[in-house]
Amino acid sequence: MTLSAKWTVVSLFAVTGVALGSIAFAGCTVTSGTPTNEEGGTVITNPPPPGDSGTADAADAAVVCQGNKQSGRPLGGDACQNKLNAVCCTELKTCFDIVPGNDDAGQPAQDCNAYSECIDTCTFMADGKTPETDQNKIAACDQDCDTLTTPEVTQAYDAIFTCAKANASDVCAQ
């Protein structure tokens, strides 16, 4: 998978994950529910699997990347997000904690949350449900997303992708 197709396969994997349930946030401590962290960001955790009473061991709960201000959809599905939280917490914090300045047009730039949502939409056709298979359309859309934020955000987002490829390829589709 090339970087120009930012998370194409990972995002397609996320479609499956979203269909199966909510996404998790992960990293450094174990928690449940939807508490907020010290910085006020929402901590997203996995719900118990179907048929589970929710009384599983702490080891079965989602891992949370403390201090990470990521919100919205998880990257690459539940299992991928949990692994990223555990092995790429620094990269997640770096990206999602950036307060960007202005984009190339002088408008307030997208933060990492908005940028990741923008990149995610590039993997779908106009209906928002059918996976886009035309790599040229995906690459053009990715470039459009890049212009809506700052190089600092795109570089930090790419660092998450690099970390996922190096440390979470067992659960994050490549």
N, C-alpha and C positions, 0 to 999 in steps of 0.2 A: 504494500500500500504506500502510495506516495503522499508526501505532506500536502501537496496541492489539493488533494481530495479530502482534506481535513476531516478525519473521523467518519468518512463515508461508510465504511464497513462497520465501524463502531456504532454509528448512528442507526444503521439498519438493524444492528443487534439490539439497540435501545427500543426500537419499535416492538420487538418481541417482548422485551422486558416490561415496557409500558402496558402491553396487552395483558401481561401476567399480574401486574400489580404496581404498587407504588415503588419508588426508588429510594435508595438509602444514601445516607451521607456517612462518611467514615473517617477513621484516622487514629485517634489516640486514646479515647475512653469509650466505655460502653454505656449506652443509655437507651431509653425507650420513649415513645410519645413524640411530641414536637416541641421540646424546650428551646429556649434561646440561649446563645452563648454569652460570654462576658461582653462582647462587642455589640450585642443586640441582634446578631444574625440568627436566622432560624436554623435549627439543627434538624435535618430530615433523617429519619431512621426507617428501616424496613418494618413492615407490619409482620405479625407472625404468619407462617405459612397456613394455607387453608387447612382446617381441622385441628390446628394447634391452639391450645388454650392461652398461649402467650406467657406461659410460666416456664419457658425453656431456661437452661443455664445461661449465665452471663456470657459464656463463650460463644453461644449461638446468636447473641444479639448483634446488631449492627455496630460497627466501629465508627467513631466520630472523629473527624479531624478538628480538634478544638481550635477555635479562633478563625476558622475558615468561614468566609461570608458568602459561600456559594448558596444559591437559591434556585428554585425551578427544577427542571428535569435533571436527573443524574446523567453523568457521562457514560455512555455505553451499556446501560442497564444496571440492574441491582448488583449482580456479582462483580461487574467491572468497577462500579462506583465504590463498593466496599473495599476492593483491593486497592484502588487509587487512594482512598482515604488512609489505608494502612501503609502503603509504600511510596506514595507521592504526595504526602500531606504538605511538605514544604512547597512543592510546585503549585498545589491547589491554593494554599494561602497566598503565595506570591501573586498569582493571577487574580484571584477573586478579591483580594484586598486593595488592588490598585484603584485609585480614584483618578480617572483619566482627565486630561485637560480638554482641549478641543480637537476635533478631527481636521482633516485636510481642508474642509470648507469653512472652518472657523466655528462650527456648531459644537455644542457639548458632545463629546465622544461617548460611544458605548463603553460601559464597563465590561468586565469579563463575563458577567451573567448575561447581559444583553448580547454580547458578541457570541457566546456559546449557543444561545437560542438562534441567532442569525445563521450561524454555521449549520446548526441542526436543520433549519428550514431548507437549506440548500440540497439536502438529501431526499427531498420529497417533490413530487409534481405539484402543480397549482392546487390540486384538491387537498393537499396537506396530509394525505394518507398513503397514496401510491408512491413507493420508492422510485426516485429518479435514477435512471441507469445511464444516462448520457453524461459521461465524465467531463465533456466540454462545458455543458450547462452547469454542472456542479462547480467546476473550476471558476467559471465566470461569476457565479453567485458568491463563491468564497472571496473573490477579489472585491466584489461589491461590499461584502461585510468588512473586509480589511479597510476600505476607505471610510467606514463609519466609526472607526476607532483610532487609537494611536498605536504606533509601532511597539510601544512598551507592552500594551495588552496583547497584541498578536504574538510577540516574542514569548511572553509568559504563557500564553495558551499553547503555543507550539512546544514549550518545555514540558507541559503536562502530557502532550501527545508522545514526546520523546521518552518520558519516564514510563508511560504506559507500555510503550513498545519494548522497552528494556526490562521492566520489572513486573508487568502485569499481563503479558501476552497470553498467559495460560487461561485467563478469563475475559480479557478484553480482545475482541475480534480484531485481527490485523489484516 
